[in-house]
Amino acid sequence: VQLQASGGGLVQPGGSLRLSCRASGVLFSNKHMGWYRQVPGKQRELVAIVESSGSTKYADSVEDRFTISRDNARNTLTLQMDGLKPEDTAVYYCRAWRYGVDDWGQGTLVTVSS
């Protein structure tokens, strides 16, 4: 299984970024998918998930600013991030899991700074 995350970068506060995670070697439509983030010295935390059914869940800190979506035809997970804040700065990881199998991508760095 390969999860290739992309789309990170430097953005000013209030700006937007769109992260993508392309999956290969996996039956994508059957997997629950999610975005997590980690700041050095802190635990990795959930940002947003989208289950195989399409149900979504967001961390309180990103609710109403971030939107997670999945395209099962293209094996792609997306995170649209609007209204970015300095506290959103982190390495963002995509995750695919179900039935006791858990896979993570390599991470993409998002830096929100003026």
Backbone bond lengths (Angstrom), bond angles and torsions (degrees), N, CA, C in turn:
res aa  C-N    CA-C-N  psi(-1)  N-CA   C-N-CA  omega(-1)  CA-C   N-CA-C  phi
1 V - - - 1.460 - - 1.522 109.63 -
2 Q 1.332 115.82 132.61 1.465 120.42 175.04 1.515 109.30 -125.43
3 L 1.336 114.84 132.07 1.458 121.41 174.82 1.514 107.19 -121.55
4 Q 1.324 116.50 111.54 1.462 121.90 -175.01 1.518 109.43 -107.43
5 A 1.339 115.45 107.23 1.467 120.85 -179.94 1.518 110.09 -91.62
6 S 1.330 115.69 145.52 1.459 121.49 178.51 1.524 109.25 -153.25
7 G 1.340 114.91 168.49 1.452 120.01 174.97 1.512 115.76 107.30
8 G 1.325 117.24 -5.61 1.447 119.81 178.71 1.519 111.63 -70.08
9 G 1.336 115.26 170.36 1.452 119.60 178.80 1.515 110.94 163.73
10 L 1.326 114.57 -167.44 1.463 122.37 -179.83 1.530 108.85 -99.89
11 V 1.323 116.14 130.33 1.461 120.87 179.97 1.517 108.70 -142.14
12 Q 1.320 116.24 150.06 1.453 120.70 178.33 1.524 110.77 -79.04
13 P 1.320 117.03 154.72 1.470 119.88 175.83 1.521 110.71 -54.04
14 G 1.335 114.72 137.10 1.457 120.58 -176.77 1.513 113.74 90.49
15 G 1.315 116.38 -10.67 1.458 120.76 -177.98 1.513 113.07 -82.00
16 S 1.336 114.50 -174.71 1.466 121.35 -176.95 1.517 111.05 -130.52
17 L 1.313 114.61 151.81 1.464 122.72 171.26 1.516 107.97 -143.37
18 R 1.324 114.90 155.34 1.453 121.09 177.87 1.522 108.41 -126.67
19 L 1.312 116.68 114.86 1.458 122.17 178.09 1.524 109.67 -94.55
20 S 1.326 114.97 143.72 1.457 121.08 176.09 1.514 109.97 -127.46
21 C 1.311 115.56 148.89 1.466 121.85 176.14 1.526 106.96 -134.62
22 R 1.322 114.96 114.30 1.459 120.68 -179.97 1.523 108.55 -97.97
23 A 1.318 117.14 126.48 1.457 122.25 -178.37 1.518 110.95 -104.81
24 S 1.325 115.73 141.82 1.459 121.00 174.70 1.522 108.84 -140.43
25 G 1.319 116.01 154.25 1.448 120.44 -179.95 1.510 113.98 74.18
26 V 1.319 116.35 22.26 1.460 120.60 -176.42 1.518 108.88 -147.24
27 L 1.332 115.51 147.84 1.466 119.78 173.12 1.521 106.91 -79.29
28 F 1.325 115.23 87.67 1.464 122.52 -168.23 1.518 112.63 -55.95
29 S 1.307 116.71 -44.54 1.470 120.11 -174.03 1.525 112.25 -64.39
30 N 1.334 116.24 -19.00 1.457 121.58 -177.11 1.526 112.86 -89.40
31 K 1.325 116.34 -7.70 1.457 121.59 -173.07 1.523 112.23 -99.56
32 H 1.321 114.87 145.68 1.460 119.06 163.56 1.525 106.62 -78.60
33 M 1.331 116.93 143.16 1.462 120.94 -176.25 1.517 109.77 -129.28
34 G 1.327 115.67 150.56 1.451 117.46 -179.93 1.506 112.71 -157.56
35 W 1.320 114.07 162.71 1.465 123.36 171.64 1.524 108.74 -113.41
36 Y 1.313 114.43 134.61 1.454 122.24 176.57 1.521 107.55 -128.53
37 R 1.329 117.09 163.56 1.453 119.32 177.20 1.519 110.09 -142.07
38 Q 1.336 113.84 156.93 1.459 119.43 -177.90 1.511 110.20 -145.36
39 V 1.314 114.20 134.16 1.460 123.06 173.90 1.524 106.96 -105.93
40 P 1.340 118.95 140.25 1.473 119.97 179.73 1.525 111.82 -51.19
41 G 1.331 115.26 131.45 1.450 120.52 178.94 1.509 114.75 87.22
42 K 1.340 116.34 -2.66 1.457 119.88 179.50 1.521 109.92 -123.46
43 Q 1.336 114.79 162.61 1.464 119.91 178.37 1.529 110.80 -73.36
44 R 1.316 114.22 150.82 1.459 119.61 173.94 1.520 108.21 -66.09
45 E 1.325 116.28 137.90 1.455 120.16 -176.69 1.529 111.38 -127.66
46 L 1.321 113.85 150.76 1.457 120.38 178.24 1.534 109.88 -69.76
47 V 1.333 115.26 136.11 1.462 120.94 172.63 1.528 109.04 -104.08
48 A 1.333 115.60 -55.61 1.463 120.46 -179.19 1.517 108.87 -161.71
49 I 1.331 116.36 148.47 1.452 121.18 175.59 1.525 109.69 -131.98
50 V 1.319 115.02 153.25 1.459 120.92 171.51 1.523 106.73 -133.41
51 E 1.315 115.94 119.59 1.454 120.47 -177.44 1.533 110.17 -75.89
52 S 1.313 115.15 169.75 1.468 119.83 179.09 1.534 110.87 -60.15
53 S 1.327 116.61 -26.78 1.468 121.70 178.49 1.529 112.57 -75.47
54 G 1.343 116.47 -16.08 1.460 121.14 -175.91 1.522 113.85 101.86
55 S 1.329 117.30 -7.51 1.459 120.55 177.65 1.517 110.02 -65.91
56 T 1.318 116.39 141.35 1.459 121.37 -177.72 1.526 110.90 -120.59
57 K 1.340 112.67 156.53 1.464 120.37 176.42 1.521 107.12 -145.87
58 Y 1.339 116.62 140.25 1.461 121.87 -178.22 1.519 111.07 -126.72
59 A 1.321 115.28 150.34 1.456 119.91 168.41 1.521 108.04 -67.23
60 D 1.324 115.96 146.81 1.469 119.98 -179.06 1.530 111.44 -56.65
61 S 1.329 116.08 -34.87 1.460 120.83 -174.21 1.523 113.29 -69.43
62 V 1.346 117.58 -16.83 1.465 119.70 -177.81 1.517 112.78 -118.79
63 E 1.330 115.83 -5.32 1.464 120.22 178.51 1.531 109.49 -52.40
64 D 1.303 118.09 136.84 1.478 124.81 178.11 1.530 113.29 76.31
65 R 1.334 118.42 -3.52 1.463 120.41 176.46 1.527 111.96 -116.25
66 F 1.331 116.26 -34.06 1.464 121.55 -177.22 1.527 109.68 -109.59
67 T 1.326 115.59 149.15 1.457 121.01 176.66 1.523 109.14 -133.40
68 I 1.330 115.98 123.27 1.460 120.84 177.03 1.525 108.31 -99.33
69 S 1.342 114.81 142.84 1.456 119.56 177.30 1.515 109.11 -150.66
70 R 1.324 115.27 162.35 1.456 120.41 179.55 1.519 109.26 -136.60
71 D 1.321 114.65 145.49 1.457 122.16 175.81 1.524 106.57 -120.98
72 N 1.315 115.81 99.08 1.463 119.76 -175.85 1.531 112.43 -67.28
73 A 1.309 117.03 -26.57 1.468 120.09 179.14 1.528 111.44 -70.83
74 R 1.327 116.22 -29.14 1.466 120.87 -178.78 1.529 112.98 -107.73
75 N 1.345 116.25 6.46 1.477 119.76 -179.70 1.519 112.07 52.80
76 T 1.316 116.64 42.02 1.458 120.51 -173.27 1.528 111.42 -128.53
77 L 1.321 113.62 135.32 1.455 122.44 174.19 1.529 107.86 -109.35
78 T 1.316 116.97 138.48 1.456 121.13 -176.79 1.521 110.57 -129.24
79 L 1.324 116.18 146.00 1.460 121.89 172.46 1.524 107.72 -129.24
80 Q 1.307 116.34 109.83 1.464 121.81 175.16 1.520 107.83 -88.79
81 M 1.325 115.78 120.72 1.461 120.90 -176.55 1.519 109.15 -116.09
82 D 1.302 116.61 115.40 1.456 123.31 178.18 1.520 110.07 -117.26
83 G 1.313 116.36 160.79 1.455 119.82 178.97 1.516 112.61 58.01
84 L 1.321 116.26 42.42 1.468 119.83 -174.97 1.520 112.34 -64.60
85 K 1.330 114.32 144.49 1.456 122.51 -178.79 1.525 109.07 -121.28
86 P 1.327 117.89 156.35 1.468 119.73 177.94 1.530 112.58 -54.07
87 E 1.299 117.24 -33.31 1.472 120.08 -179.66 1.521 113.16 -72.26
88 D 1.324 118.12 -5.78 1.461 121.66 173.58 1.531 111.52 -83.35
89 T 1.317 116.73 -6.49 1.464 120.65 178.97 1.522 110.44 -61.84
90 A 1.332 116.15 124.59 1.461 121.76 -177.17 1.522 109.07 -178.22
91 V 1.313 115.39 171.32 1.460 120.98 166.30 1.530 106.99 -89.66
92 Y 1.309 115.75 127.61 1.462 121.92 -177.37 1.530 109.64 -103.18
93 Y 1.322 115.18 131.47 1.468 122.01 -177.92 1.524 109.85 -119.87
94 C 1.319 115.71 142.45 1.453 118.31 170.60 1.531 108.83 -100.20
95 R 1.306 114.16 152.37 1.460 122.01 -174.66 1.527 108.96 -136.90
96 A 1.324 114.96 141.43 1.467 121.50 173.80 1.523 107.57 -127.81
97 W 1.308 116.64 131.11 1.459 117.92 -177.40 1.523 111.31 -152.80
98 R 1.310 115.27 156.61 1.458 124.01 170.80 1.512 108.60 168.14
99 Y 1.309 116.98 147.81 1.457 124.08 177.04 1.521 112.26 54.55
100 G 1.317 116.64 39.82 1.459 120.73 175.49 1.510 115.02 80.13
101 V 1.325 117.82 1.16 1.461 121.69 177.07 1.529 108.20 -104.34
102 D 1.326 116.06 129.26 1.463 121.34 -171.27 1.518 109.01 -135.25
103 D 1.321 117.76 120.12 1.463 122.17 -178.62 1.517 110.85 -127.40
104 W 1.346 115.08 144.87 1.460 121.65 -178.87 1.523 110.35 -125.92
105 G 1.318 115.17 147.25 1.445 120.80 172.82 1.517 110.51 -84.09
106 Q 1.341 116.03 -179.18 1.459 121.07 -172.71 1.524 113.67 -85.53
107 G 1.310 119.45 -12.20 1.450 121.68 178.18 1.508 113.56 94.70
108 T 1.327 115.23 148.12 1.459 121.71 175.51 1.532 107.42 -137.37
109 L 1.330 115.78 134.34 1.460 121.25 -172.55 1.525 110.81 -85.00
110 V 1.330 115.18 129.40 1.460 122.73 173.39 1.519 108.09 -115.22
111 T 1.323 116.01 124.31 1.458 121.32 178.92 1.521 108.50 -122.47
112 V 1.333 115.34 122.42 1.459 120.92 179.49 1.529 107.54 -111.70
113 S 1.316 115.25 109.71 1.459 119.94 -174.39 1.520 110.16 -158.96
114 S 1.317 115.27 148.06 1.458 119.77 175.60 1.536 109.85 -94.57
